[in-house]
Amino acid sequence: MEQNISSSDLKYLRRSDFIYDQLVGEIVSGAMQIGDRFETETQLAARFEVSRPIIREALARLREDGVIASRQGSGTYLSRRPEAKVSQIAPLASVNDIQRCFEMRISVEGDSAYFAALRAEKDDIDTIARCCDALERVNLDANLGGEEDFLFHRAVALASKNRFYVSIIDQIREHLLQGILINRALKMDGGQSRISKVVVDHAAILECIRKGDAEGAKASMKTHLLNAKSRIFEG
């Protein structure tokens, strides 16, 4: 069935974003099972009435996110499916934005943690530590703790002594909170071990900042965010 891109979809900066979200929605709905073969670029281009390069870009993003995998001479297959709970927490149309936001955060917040380790004063470290304690409390109470998680990341940005890092965190607050809430909800579904991992991740970042280990802080933050990004598409 052909799917035209209507004027109501003009909120998408690129048509490939629209295609990406449509395909994610179909996958989450159960229309495809892991191992199923994807339509070809030509078939998808005809269905959405767009050019093959646009389809290719959308598929490349799905491939980067680990959702699909290509087999030489065979085609493209579904390798992972986003958990259904993702669509219950955030509109499927925002999944693309959340994933791209994670990509940006991995770079920006990694550097923010790096400079926080070099520049943080005692008050900054105490604030980050209080955020860690607050996160541990909400984890023990089985709460999502989105605001507490956000405040931890903002405290690290403040400790970098660079107002532009803080400004970026504040500007992406909505997408950042959506990503945090999705991941924390999915971790809770995965049991206590996944919840505990959140506490361990944040504690590792704090410890590196406390010791002045800039490279360690950067690596810990990037690993934490990479895992969070990947978690959305774990099937």
N, C-alpha and C positions, 0 to 999 in steps of 0.2 A: 504494500500500500504506500502510495506517495505521501510524503510529509513536507508540505511547504513551510518555509520559515515566514511567519506572519509579522506584521508591524509590531505586535505585542512583544515580539522577541528581540526588538531593537536594543534592549538593555544590554545585550551581549556585545562586547567590543569586537569580537570576531565570530564569524559563523562557525568556526571550528569549536568554540566554547559551547555553542548551542548543541552541536552534534555530540560532543563529549557528554554533556549532561543528559541528553536523550538516551544515549547508549547505556550510560550508567543506570538510568531509571529502568530501562528494559532488563538489565542484568539483575538489579536488586529485586525486581518484581517476580523473578523466577522464570522469565521467558526463556532463559538459557541456563543450562547446567554446566558445571565445571567439566571441561573436556569437549564441549560442543564446538563445532566449527563455526567461525564467524562468517558473515556474508563477505563477499569480495569487495574491494574498493569500488569496482564498477557497479555492483548491485547497490551498495550503500549510496553512491553518488546519484543513482537513478531514483532511489527511494526518497532521498532528502532534496533532490533537485538542486544539487550543488556540484562544483567541480571536484575531480579526484584529488587535487592537491589539498583541498579543504578537508576531505575525508582522511587523507593521509596524515594530516596534522593532528586530527582528533585521535586517530588510532595510535599515533606516536606517543601521545600523552597517556593513553591507556596502557601502552606497552611500558612506558617509564614507571607508571604506578604499579606495575606487576599484575595488572588485571588480565591482559592477554599476552600470548606468546606466539611467535611465528615459528613454523617448522619448514625447513628448506624443502621446496618442491611440493609441499602439502597444503599450506595455507596458514590461517591464523586461528588460534583456539583460545577459549576462555580458560584461564589458569587460576584466577581467584575471583571471588564474588564479594562485594561489600556486604557487610552484615545488614540484615533488614532493619536493625535498630537505628542505623544511620539515618534512614528516611523518617523515623519517628522523632528524632531530635532536631534535625535540620532539614529544610527543604532540599530535595535532590538538586534543584537548580543552583544551590549554593555549594555543592560538593566540589565543583571545579575551582571556585574561588578559595575554598578552604585548603585544598591541596596546593594551589599556587601560593597561597599565603604561607603555608608551611615551608615551601621552597625559599621564599624570601626570608622567613624567620631563621632558617638554618644558617644562612649567611650573616644576617644582621645581628642576631642574638649571640651567635658564636663569637663575633668580634666584640660585642658589648660585654660578654663575660670575660673576654681576654683583658680588656681595659679595666674592668671592675677589679680583677685580681691585682692589677698594677696600681690602681688609684684608690681603692676602697679605704675609708677610714673606719675607726672602731664603731662609730654610730651606724655606718652603712652596713657593716658586717652584723651588728646586733639586729638591725631591721630585717636583713635577709634571714637570720636565724629565727626571728619571731615568725616570719612567714612560713618557714619550714615546720615550726612547732604547730602553727595553725593548720597546715596541711595534714600533719600527722593526726591531729585531733579529728578533723572531718573524715579522714580515712577510717579511723577507729569507729566513728559513728555511722559509717557507711553512707555518708553524704557525698554529693558530686563535688562540692568545693571548687566550683568554677572561679568564683571571685577570689578565693584564697590563692589559687594557682596563678591567676592573672597578677595579683599583687606581688607574688614572688618574682615573676619575670620583670615586672616594672621596677622592683627594688634593685634587681641586678643592673638594669639600665641606669637607674639613678646613681648607683655606685660607680658607674663608668665615668662619671663627671662630664658626660657629653650630652648636652640637652637635645641633640638631634636623635639620639637613640631613644630617649624618653618620648619625644614627639612622635616617632614612628610607632612605638608601642601604643600610645594613646590613640593615634589615628586609626589603627587596625583593631581596636578593642573589640568591635562586634565580631569580626571574623576570628580573632584570636580566641574569644570566649566560646564561640561555636565549636571550634576545633578542640578546645580543652574539654568541653562538656561531652562531646562525642567520644573522645578517647577515654575519659574517666568513666563514662557509663559502660563502655565496652570492656574496660578493665575490670569493673565490678562484676560484670557477667562472667568474666574469666576466673573469678575466685580471689581468695585472699592473697595468693602469691603475686598476682598482677597488681593488686592494690599496693602491696608492699614495695613493688618495684618503683612505683611513683615516688615513694618516700626516699628510697635509696638513691634514685636519680638526682633528686633535688639536694639531698644531703651531700652527694659527691661534688656537685657544682659549688655548694657553699664551702666545703672543705678546701677545694682548690683556691677559691677566692680568699679564704682565711689565711692560707699558707703563702699567698702571693704567686701561685703557680698559674701563670697566664695561659700557657699552652694547654695545661691540664683542664683549666676552666673552659677554654674554648672547645676542646675535644669532648668534654663531658656534656656541654650544652648541645653541641651538634649531634652527638649520639642520641641524647634524650629526644630531640626534635625529630630526627630521622626515624626513630622507633615509633614516635607518635604518628607521624605521617603514614608510615607503613601500616600501622594498626587499623586505620580506617578501612583498608582494603584486604584485611585478612578474612578469608572465608572459612 
